[in-house]
Amino acid sequence: MNAHVADDRFNVDPWLLTAATGLLVFGTIMVSSASIAFADGSMGRPHFFLSRHLGALAIGCAGALTVARIPCDTWYRRSGLILLVAFALLVSVFIPGLGHSVNGSTRWLSLGPLSLQPSDPARLCLMVYLCSYVVRHQERVRTTMWGFIWPLAIVALACALLLAEPDFGAAAVLTATSLGVLFIGGSRLLPFVLCLATAVASMAYLATSSDYRLQRLIGFLDPWADPFDSGFQLTQSLIAIGRGEWLGVGLGESVQKMFYLPEAHTDFVFAVLAEELGFLGSTLAIVLYGVLVIRAIAMTPRAYAAGLPFQALLSSAIGLMLGIQAFINIGVNTGLLPTKGLTLPLMSYGRTSAVITLVCLGLLVRIHHEVVAASPEVARARSRKRPRSRERRS
């Protein structure tokens, strides 16, 4: 505890930093390995995606350092403006000349030589607003149905825009994270259960109401029935994971990434990791994600105890958002969930995702610093330190 008493020291969670660094190293290695064949064949530059990924990591690290120096109260006081930014980002993909379609989905903004996937920063902005709302209207959220429904109505509108792109995976992550934040924020059990059941029913209906999504669902339930069409991605992913066995075939030795497994460096990078590094490497990656999520959520009771409710909810929101996204991606790769088109945070190639994930980590670093600085032990240590300083001056 004495290590955190200095006024000029920035407090960093070593477990959080170790897990994030491990995932960054893992991700850089796997993006390089999984993309090299595709980049060489389609671009003529084997390290095309690696160089772009490193550029995104540099921007993301700069963003994380910047965010870590900004007090959380700044985001709390400007949550209304942040909400407007979130919806402006979600609407922008539908503006002719800005929105860019890939594989039938309009999820990207075309900004000259750069492209941006607005759903990633929009989800973070929505979480900042939601946490601020729960803190501002805590009594209404806990005692009235309207106080619970109003933020969910905003989330539902955001999900409608995401589904119009379409981006079913991002909508699922946003819905699950929002319900988790409201539950942690103290909502009553009955409205929470009703909204959870409604959300599950709505997702099930949406999954079966579109021929495209229905075919994906059928392919997920029995991929081997049509291994060269609807089940192609999943069967190739399962083959990659099965080839890895315990210790893997060796780093860089994956066969499935050689134009067999689609999206090997993005959505299905975990399958390549399992093939090359085996069960051991896959388990290590999952453990690192577990440490990251647990450390984020574990800050919540400490922040509440220190009188920082906004920081408490925001740390849980970030932990849930990263954990749910990682769970869905790994579930898709292993055949536990239908294909969603979500990246694996810090592991997959996806420049917007990498930048926003690092910004989220910067927020967690800031929250940890403020929680430690506001903890009773630090306050008592500082109160003991002040009289001695006065004595020296006198």
N, C-alpha and C positions, 0 to 999 in steps of 0.2 A: 504493500500500500504506500509506503514511503516514497516509492519510485515515481508517484504521480502528484506529489505535493508542490512541486515547483510551479510558480505562476507562469513562467515563460516556456514551459514544456508542452509540446503537442502530444497528447496521449493517443497511442495507436494500439489496437488490439492485435497482438502477435499471431494469434490463431487465424483471425480473419485475413491478415496480410499473408500468412504462409499459404493458406488455401487459395487465395486469389492468385498469388504468384505461381503456385503449382499448376493451376488451371491455365494461366497465360502461357506457361512453358509448354504444357501438354498441347494446348490449342495450336500454338505456332508450329510445333513439330508435325501435328496431324494435318493441318491445312497444307503444309509443304508436301507431305507424303501423299495425301489423298488427291491433290490437285495436279501433281506434276505431269502425269500422263495426259490428262485432258488439256492442260495448258500448252503442252508441247505439240499435241496433235491439232488443236484448234487455233492457237495463237502463234505457234512457232517459238514460244518463250516459256521454257519449263517453270520458271519462277515468277510468272506473271501474277498469279493470285497471291503468292507469298508476299511479294513486294507491296501489293495493294493492302494486304492484311496488316503488314507491319506499319504501313502509313496510317491505317485506321487506329491501330493500337497507340501510336504516338499521339494522335489527336485525342483519343480517349483518355490517355494518361494525363495529358495537359488539362483536359476537362475535369478529370477527377481531382487533380491538385487544386484547380480553381474552386471547385465546389466545396472541397474540404476546408477552404479558408473563409467561406461565407457562412455566417450564423444561420441556423435553421429558422430563426424567427423571421428572417427576410422572406423565405419561401412561404411561411405561415401568413404573413401580412399581405402578401401579393397573390394569394391562392385564387382570387377571382380572376385576375388577369391571366394567371397560368391556365385556368379552365378555358378561357377564350382562345388561348394559344393552342390548346389541345384540339378543340373543334375546328379551328382554322387549318390545322395540319390534316385532320381527317377529311375535311371538305376539299382541300387543295388537289387531291388526286383526281377529282372529277372535273377540274377546270381544263378545257381544251388547250392543248399546247404545253401544259404542265404535267398532267398525268401520263404515265408510261405503262403500257400493258406488256406482260410477259406470261406466256402460257395461259392466256385467257383471263388473267387476273390483273386489275389495275391497282397495284399496290405501291408504285414507285413514282417519285417526282423526278423529272428530267431537268437538271440544272446545268446545262452545258456539258462539260466533261464529267460532272459529278451526278450521282443518283442518290436519292434519299428515300427510305421507307418510313413514311410518317407515322405508322402505327406504333413503332417502338418509342419515340419521344412522347407521342400522344398518351400512351398508356402510363408512362411515368408522370406526366403532368396531371392526368386524371387521379392518380393515386395521391399526389400532393394535395389536390383540392379535396378529395374525399376525406383524408386524414384531418385536414383543417376543418371541414364541415362537422365531423364527429366531435371534435374538441370544442368548437364554438357552440354547438347545439346538443351537448351531451345529454341534457335532461330530456329534450324532445326525442332523441333517438331511443332513449331507454324507456320512455313512458307512453309515447304516442305512435300510432301507426303511420301518420303522415311524416313524422320525423325520420322514420325508417324508409318509407317509400320514396321520398323526394330524391335522395342521392341515387337510389336504384333507378329512378326514372332517367336521370342524367346518364347513368351507365348504360341503360337500355338504348338510349338515343345514340350513344357512341358505338355500341355493338351493332346497331342497325346500319351505321355507316361502314363499319368494318365488314359486315356480311354483304354489303352492296359491292365491295371491291372484287371478288369475295375473299375474306380472310377469316375462315372459321376458327382456326387455331388461336389467333390473337383475341377473338371475341370470347372464346372459352377461357383463356387465361385471365382476361380482364374481369369476366363475370365471377370466376372462382375467387380471385384475389379480393374483389370488392366485397363479396359476402364474408370472406374471412376477416377483413378489416372491420366491418360492421359488427360481427360477432365478438371480436376482441374488444371493440369499443363499448360493448355493454348492451347491445340490442336484446330485446326480449326473445325468449326461445320460440314462442309460437309464430310470430311473423318471420323469424329467421327460417324456421323449418318450412313454412308455406312458400316463401320466396325461393328457397333452395329446391323444393319440389317443382315449382313453376319453371325455374331455370333448367333443371334436368329434362323436364317434359318438352320445353321449347327447343332445347338442343337436339333431343331425339327426333322431334318433328322436322326440324330444319335438315337434319342429317338424312332423312328419308324422303323429303319433299322434292329434292332435286335429283334428276337422273344421274348427273355427274357425281354428286356426293353419294348417291345410293350405290353406284357401281364401285366406288371406293370402299364402301362398307362391305359389299358382297365380296370384293377381292380380299379384304382384311379377314373376313370370317373363314374363307377357304381359299387361300392364295394358290394352293397347288392344283385347284380345279381348272385354273386358266393361267399357268405360269408364264406364258409368253405375251399376255395382254394385261388384264386388270390386276393380276397378282404378281406381275413381273418384278416391281420394285421390292416387295416384301420377300419374295422367294430369294432374290439375289442377296438381300440383306441377311437373311437367315443362313444362307450358304456361307457368307463371309464370317458371320459369328461362329458357325459350326467349325469352320476351318481353323479358327484361332485356338481351339481347345484350351489348355491350361496356360501355356506360356507364349502362344502366338507363333506365327510363321517367321517373324523377324521384322524389324522396322524397315519400311520401304519395300517389303516383299509381297505385299497384297496383290492377289490376282484379280479380285473383284473390282478394284478401282480402274482396271485396264479396260474401260468402256463397257463393262458388264453391269455394274451398279450405277444407276442414274443418280445424279446429285451427290456423288461420293464425297465432295468436299464441303457440302452445305448441309442438307437435311440428314444425310446418312453417314456423316463422318464417324459416328460412334460405331457403326458396323465395321468400318475400316480399322478403327482403333482396336476393336475386339479381334479382328483377323490378325493384325500385326503384333499386338501385345498380349493377346489371349485374355483368359479370365482374370489373371493377376492385374494386368493393366486396366481392364474395364472396372474392376473392383476398386482400384486406387482412384480412378477418376470419380466414381460414384461417392467414395468416402470424402473426397475433396469437396464435392457439391454438398454433401451432408454437413460437413464442418461449416461451410459458408452459410448455409441456411440456418443451422442451429445457432451459430453465433449471432446472426441478425435477429432472430426471434428471441433469443435469450436476453437481448438488450431491452426488450419491452418491459418486463417487471422492474428492472433496475431504473429505467427512465421514469416509470410511474412513481417509484419510490423517491426519486430525486426531484419530483414535481415538474416533469417534462412530458406531458401527455402527447403533444404533437410528435415529438421525437420518438416516443414509445410506439405510436401507431405507424409512423413512417418506416421505422426499422422492420416492423412485422410485415408491412405491405411489400417492401423490397424483398425480404426473405421469402415470402409466399410467392411473389411474382417470379423470382428466379427459380425457386424450387419447383413450382408447378410447370414452368416451361421446360426445365430439364427433365422432369418426370415424363411429360408428354413426349418429348423428343426421343428419350431412351425407350419409352413404351412403344413408340412407332417402329423404331429400329428392331426391337425384339419381338414384334408381332402382338404385343399386348393391347395396342390401340390402333385405330385407323390412321392413315396418313393425314397429317395436319399442315405440313409446310412450315413448321416452326424450326428455327435454328437451335442448336445446343449452345447456351450462353458461354462465351469465351473460348469455345471449342470449334464451332463451325465457322466457315467463311461467310461473312455477312458484315459489311463495314458499319452500317447503321447500328446493327445489334451490338457489335463490339464496342462502339463508342458509348452508346447509352448504358450498356452493362457496366462499363468502367465509371461512368458518371454516377450510377447507382452505388457502386462501391465507394466512391468519393463521399457520397451522402452518408453511408454507413460509418465511414471513418470520422466524419464530422460529428455524427450523433454520438459515437463512442466517446469522443473527446469531450463533448458537452456533458454527457452523463457522468463521466469520471470527475470532471471539474465541479459538478454540482452535487456530488455525493457527500453524505454527512462526514465521512472520514476526512476528505480533503478540506471541507469547511472547518472542521475542528483543528486540523493541522495548520491551516492558514491563520486561524484565530490565535493559536499558540505562538505562531511565528511573528505576528505583528508587534506585540509588546517588546520583544527583544530588539526589533529594528528601531523602535522609538528610543530604547535605552542607548543604542549605539549613536544615534543622532544627537542625543542630549549630552 
